[in-house]
């Protein structure tokens, strides 16, 4: 995974005197029945010739099946995940009904070695959560994006 790059958009909205962020539960058999560490910012890999911001918008569309929202993009920087992948994320203030999401899919052999290829959603559910609640569920490396967003919103 070393050298791979990924980009995404983290939506946030103001709610109850604070903010909420939109996160998605990763689909497929590896994350079924798991919550802690199984949620992510909508994001995906991109090739060296593609601009990260364009990739973030494309991946948002692919993962949620809805157009990325208009609005000012707030750069939240990069993190390097444990496996070596570099992830770049922007925040954008917007509201979206998770019920409108129509997640993209991927295929894989499942169970492994069975010869059966199955289709799974990239993300199987989405939720608006407080930064504290999201931190308990997000992939550990992505928690830094929450901290950066909260610092930005708090001014």
Secondary structure as UniProt FT lines:
FT   TURN            2..3
FT   STRAND          5..15
FT   TURN            16..17
FT   STRAND          18..26
FT   TURN            29..33
FT   TURN            36..37
FT   STRAND          39..40
FT   STRAND          42..45
FT   TURN            48..49
FT   HELIX           52..64
FT   STRAND          74..80
FT   TURN            82..83
FT   STRAND          86..93
FT   HELIX           98..100
FT   STRAND          105..109
FT   TURN            112..113
FT   STRAND          117..121
FT   STRAND          123..130
FT   HELIX           131..137
FT   HELIX           140..142
FT   HELIX           143..154
//
